[in-house]
Amino acid sequence: MKSAASPMTGMDVGYSKGTGFLVFHVKPGAKVKKGQTICDVIDPANPNGPKARTSYTSQTDGILFSRRLDGYLSWPGQVMFRIAGPKPLAHRIGMSGLDD
């Protein structure tokens, strides 16, 4: 999918907060909306059923251009996905895109 160029500060980067297996709801190259669930991290050691699942959402409208594969193990701080968005995100201003 072709898209207009977007600023580096418009790139939403999804960092994992915990350990578990990745399950994506969106395919690479898909257009996403702010607030849309991109993936879940499922902790197999957590006995609390649905509470073992942590969902991660997009912080911008844009295109999912990078993601890990379904079933990969995730750990705290790992980059799970990247979304190219047209508008700068306040928390990304001053970051180069090479910071993670």
C-alpha positions as CSV (number, residue, x, y, z in Angstrom):
1,M,0.0,0.0,0.0
2,K,1.4,3.4,-0.9
3,S,1.0,6.3,1.5
4,A,2.1,9.9,1.7
5,A,5.3,10.5,3.7
6,S,4.8,11.0,7.4
7,P,6.9,12.7,10.0
8,M,9.1,10.6,12.3
9,T,7.3,12.3,15.2
10,G,4.1,10.9,13.9
11,M,5.3,7.3,14.3
12,D,3.4,5.4,17.0
13,V,5.6,2.7,18.6
14,G,3.9,0.0,20.6
15,Y,6.1,-1.1,23.5
16,S,5.2,-4.2,25.6
17,K,4.6,-3.7,29.3
18,G,4.7,-7.4,30.2
19,T,5.8,-10.9,29.1
20,G,3.6,-13.1,27.0
21,F,2.7,-14.3,23.6
22,L,1.6,-11.8,20.9
23,V,-1.7,-12.0,19.1
24,F,-2.4,-9.4,16.4
25,H,-5.8,-8.1,15.3
26,V,-4.4,-6.1,12.4
27,K,-2.4,-7.2,9.3
28,P,0.8,-5.4,8.2
29,G,-0.1,-2.5,5.7
30,A,-3.6,-2.0,7.2
31,K,-5.0,1.4,7.8
32,V,-5.8,1.9,11.5
33,K,-7.7,4.4,13.6
34,K,-6.7,6.0,16.9
35,G,-7.9,3.8,19.7
36,Q,-8.1,0.7,17.6
37,T,-6.8,-2.5,19.2
38,I,-3.6,-3.6,17.4
39,C,-2.5,-6.6,19.5
40,D,-2.8,-8.5,22.8
41,V,-0.1,-9.9,25.0
42,I,-1.3,-13.1,26.6
43,D,0.6,-14.2,29.8
44,P,0.4,-18.0,29.9
45,A,1.6,-18.0,33.6
46,N,-1.4,-15.9,34.6
47,P,-4.3,-18.1,35.9
48,N,-6.9,-15.3,35.7
49,G,-8.3,-16.1,32.2
50,P,-9.2,-12.9,30.4
51,K,-7.1,-10.8,32.9
52,A,-4.1,-12.6,31.4
53,R,-4.6,-10.6,28.2
54,T,-3.3,-7.0,27.9
55,S,-4.5,-5.1,24.8
56,Y,-2.5,-2.4,23.0
57,T,-4.2,0.3,20.9
58,S,-3.1,2.8,18.3
59,Q,-2.3,6.3,19.4
60,T,-2.8,7.7,15.9
61,D,-4.6,7.2,12.6
62,G,-2.2,5.7,10.2
63,I,-0.8,2.6,8.6
64,L,0.7,-0.4,10.5
65,F,4.0,-0.8,8.7
66,S,5.9,-3.0,11.1
67,R,5.0,-5.7,13.6
68,R,6.2,-8.9,15.2
69,L,4.7,-12.2,14.1
70,D,1.7,-13.8,15.9
71,G,2.9,-16.2,18.6
72,Y,6.2,-14.5,19.2
73,L,7.2,-14.0,22.9
74,S,7.1,-10.4,24.1
75,W,8.9,-8.9,27.1
76,P,8.8,-5.5,28.8
77,G,10.2,-2.7,26.6
78,Q,10.1,-4.7,23.4
79,V,8.8,-2.9,20.3
80,M,5.8,-4.9,19.1
81,F,4.6,-2.6,16.3
82,R,5.0,0.7,14.5
83,I,2.3,2.9,12.9
84,A,3.1,5.7,10.4
85,G,0.7,8.6,11.3
86,P,0.4,12.0,9.5
87,K,0.4,14.2,12.7
88,P,3.2,14.6,15.3
89,L,2.5,12.8,18.6
90,A,3.4,14.9,21.6
91,H,5.3,12.0,23.3
92,R,7.4,11.5,20.2
93,I,8.6,15.1,19.6
94,G,12.4,15.2,19.9
95,M,12.8,11.5,19.3
96,S,14.7,10.4,16.1
97,G,12.9,7.1,15.4
98,L,16.2,5.3,16.1
99,D,15.7,5.6,19.8
100,D,14.2,2.1,20.2
